[in-house]
Amino acid sequence: MNSYLIVAILFISALFSGLSVFLVRKDNTTLLKLILSFSGAFLFSITVIHLIPEVYHSRETAPETIGFFILGGFVFQLILEHFSQGIEHGHIHAIPNKAFPLGIMISLCLHAFLEGMPIAAGHQSELVFGIAIHHIPASFALGSLLINASITKNKVIFLLTLFAIMTPLGFLISKFLSHGSYGNISSYFDKIMALVIGIFLHISTTILFESGSANHHVFNRKKMIAIFIGILVAVISLYVV
């Protein structure tokens, strides 16, 4: 996949999703929950059927150590969510006293930057679309949070643009270093990919468990359809993309 196309997909998906909050003011809509279910299923599926098998076939990292990096990514995401309050999987929280959510912005930008780094290793098509879809509810939730803070509309747009830049920036910096004279960063791609897999596993499973109705025992037909479509698209993407 062309680098310009990768940057465009990652940037536009995050920015436009965040800006859409100016048109859709209603929090926790049915549509957002269905997008969450679809993105969670898609992200989980590409992680299980594509990313995990590929990283375990790495020639750079011993297979017996990969699991520790996956576990590390899972735990790292737990720590990030202490500061981000679950924005990564579409959670929208009220801000006490409408203060600027500095901790949320920093942790969310770090999360997005790390997601972009292993794309330079060649896990491109599925990973790019997985991240792009995952950023739709995350960016919408961030936009909702920023609107409720005591900041101007222009600053909201600037911060959403900053977040949208992070994943493409991680990809570009990683690609630059891997082809430059600053060390063989490509030898660490599989370790970084394993960390991202741990992050994806945490986010996708959290989305799937939390994106339903208040009564988790009620069979939600629309949610199940969204999940099955997400799984189907992930499987098809392995043979088409």
C-alpha positions in Angstrom: 0.0 0.0 0.0 1.3 3.4 -1.0 2.6 5.5 2.0 0.5 8.6 0.9 -2.6 6.4 0.9 -1.8 5.0 4.3 -1.3 8.5 5.8 -4.5 9.8 4.1 -6.7 6.9 5.4 -5.4 7.1 8.9 -5.6 10.9 9.1 -9.0 11.4 7.4 -10.8 8.6 9.3 -9.7 10.1 12.7 -10.2 13.8 11.8 -13.6 13.5 10.1 -15.0 11.2 12.8 -14.0 13.8 15.4 -15.4 16.7 13.5 -18.7 14.9 13.0 -19.4 15.6 16.6 -20.4 19.1 15.6 -23.2 17.6 13.5 -24.2 14.8 15.9 -24.6 16.2 19.4 -26.4 13.2 20.8 -24.1 11.0 23.0 -24.2 7.2 23.0 -26.4 6.9 19.9 -27.5 3.5 18.5 -25.3 4.2 15.4 -22.2 4.8 17.5 -22.8 1.6 19.5 -23.2 -0.4 16.3 -20.0 1.1 14.9 -18.2 0.2 18.1 -19.5 -3.4 17.8 -18.3 -3.6 14.2 -14.9 -2.1 14.9 -14.4 -4.3 18.0 -15.2 -7.5 16.0 -13.1 -6.4 13.0 -10.1 -5.5 15.2 -10.3 -8.7 17.2 -10.7 -10.8 14.1 -7.7 -9.4 12.2 -5.6 -9.6 15.4 -6.5 -13.3 15.9 -6.4 -14.6 12.4 -3.7 -12.4 10.9 -1.5 -10.4 13.2 -0.8 -13.0 15.9 0.1 -15.9 13.5 2.4 -13.5 11.6 4.2 -12.2 14.6 4.8 -15.7 15.9 6.5 -16.6 12.6 9.0 -13.8 13.2 12.6 -14.5 12.4 13.9 -11.6 14.6 12.2 -12.5 17.9 12.1 -15.9 19.5 8.5 -17.2 19.5 8.6 -18.0 23.2 9.2 -14.3 24.1 6.4 -12.9 21.8 3.7 -13.7 24.4 5.5 -11.5 27.0 5.3 -8.5 24.7 1.7 -9.2 23.9 1.0 -9.3 27.6 3.0 -6.2 28.1 0.9 -4.4 25.5 -2.3 -5.5 27.3 -1.0 -4.2 30.6 0.3 -1.0 29.0 -3.2 -0.3 27.7 -4.6 -0.8 31.2 -2.3 1.9 32.4 -3.1 4.2 29.6 -6.8 3.9 30.3 -6.2 5.1 33.8 -5.5 8.5 32.2 -7.6 8.3 29.0 -10.8 7.0 30.8 -11.6 4.6 28.0 -11.8 7.1 25.1 -10.0 4.5 22.9 -13.1 2.4 22.9 -15.7 5.1 22.6 -16.4 6.0 26.2 -17.7 9.5 26.7 -17.3 11.0 30.1 -18.3 14.3 31.7 -15.4 16.5 32.6 -15.4 17.8 36.2 -15.7 21.6 36.2 -15.2 21.4 32.4 -11.4 21.3 32.8 -9.1 20.7 29.9 -8.5 16.9 29.7 -4.7 17.0 29.4 -4.1 13.5 30.7 -6.6 12.1 28.3 -5.0 13.9 25.3 -1.5 12.8 26.2 -2.4 9.1 26.7 -4.6 9.0 23.6 -1.9 10.6 21.4 0.7 8.2 22.8 -1.7 5.3 22.1 -2.3 6.5 18.5 1.4 7.0 17.9 2.4 3.5 19.0 -0.3 2.0 16.7 1.3 3.6 13.7 4.8 2.3 14.2 4.5 -1.4 13.1 2.7 -0.4 9.9 6.1 0.3 8.4 7.0 -3.4 8.9 4.6 -4.5 6.1 1.5 -5.4 8.1 -0.2 -2.7 6.1 -3.7 -3.4 4.6 -5.5 -5.1 7.5 -3.7 -3.0 10.1 -4.4 0.3 8.4 -8.1 -0.4 8.0 -8.3 -1.9 11.5 -6.8 1.2 13.1 -8.9 3.5 10.9 -12.1 1.8 11.9 -11.1 1.7 15.5 -10.4 5.5 15.4 -14.0 6.3 14.3 -15.6 5.9 17.8 -12.5 7.0 19.6 -12.2 10.3 17.8 -16.0 10.9 18.1 -15.7 10.3 21.9 -12.7 12.7 22.1 -14.6 15.3 20.1 -17.6 15.0 22.5 -15.3 15.4 25.5 -13.6 18.4 24.1 -16.8 20.2 23.2 -18.0 19.8 26.8 -14.7 21.3 28.1 -14.4 25.1 28.4 -12.4 25.6 25.2 -13.1 27.3 21.9 -14.3 25.5 18.8 -11.0 26.3 17.0 -9.1 24.7 19.8 -11.3 21.6 19.6 -10.5 21.4 15.9 -6.8 21.8 16.5 -6.7 19.1 19.2 -8.7 16.7 17.0 -6.2 17.4 14.2 -3.3 16.8 16.6 -4.8 13.4 17.5 -5.4 12.5 13.8 -1.8 13.2 13.0 -0.4 10.9 15.7 -0.8 7.5 14.0 0.5 8.7 10.6 3.4 10.3 12.4 4.2 7.1 14.2 4.2 5.3 10.8 6.3 7.9 9.0 8.9 8.2 11.8 9.2 4.4 12.1 9.6 4.1 8.3 12.2 6.9 8.2 14.2 5.3 11.0 14.1 1.9 9.4 15.6 3.2 6.2 18.1 5.6 7.8 21.3 5.4 9.7 19.8 5.7 13.2 19.9 2.1 14.1 18.2 -1.0 12.8 14.7 -0.3 14.2 13.3 -2.9 11.8 14.7 -5.6 14.1 12.3 -4.3 16.8 9.2 -4.2 14.6 8.0 -7.6 15.8 8.3 -6.6 19.4 6.4 -3.4 18.7 3.8 -5.4 16.8 3.4 -7.7 19.7 2.8 -4.7 22.0 0.2 -3.4 19.6 -1.5 -6.8 19.5 -1.8 -6.7 23.3 -3.4 -3.2 23.0 -5.7 -4.4 20.3 -6.8 -7.4 22.3 -7.6 -5.2 25.3 -9.5 -2.6 23.3 -11.5 -5.0 21.1 -12.6 -7.3 23.9 -13.6 -4.3 26.0 -15.6 -2.9 23.1 -17.4 -6.2 22.5 -18.3 -6.6 26.2 -19.4 -3.0 26.8 -21.1 -2.0 23.6 -24.4 -3.7 24.3 -27.5 -2.6 26.1 -27.7 -1.9 29.7 -29.2 -5.3 30.3 -26.4 -7.6 29.1 -28.7 -10.6 29.1 -31.0 -9.2 26.5 -30.2 -10.5 23.0 -29.3 -7.5 20.9 -29.9 -8.5 17.3 -28.5 -5.3 15.8 -25.3 -5.7 17.8 -24.9 -9.3 16.8 -25.3 -8.4 13.1 -22.7 -5.7 13.4 -20.3 -8.2 15.1 -20.8 -10.8 12.4 -20.3 -8.2 9.6 -17.1 -7.1 11.3 -15.8 -10.7 11.5 -16.9 -11.3 7.8 -15.1 -8.2 6.5 -12.0 -9.1 8.4 -12.0 -12.6 6.9 -12.7 -11.4 3.4 -9.9 -8.7 3.7 -7.3 -11.5 4.1 -8.1 -12.8 0.6 -9.0 -9.5 -1.2 -6.8 -6.8 0.1 
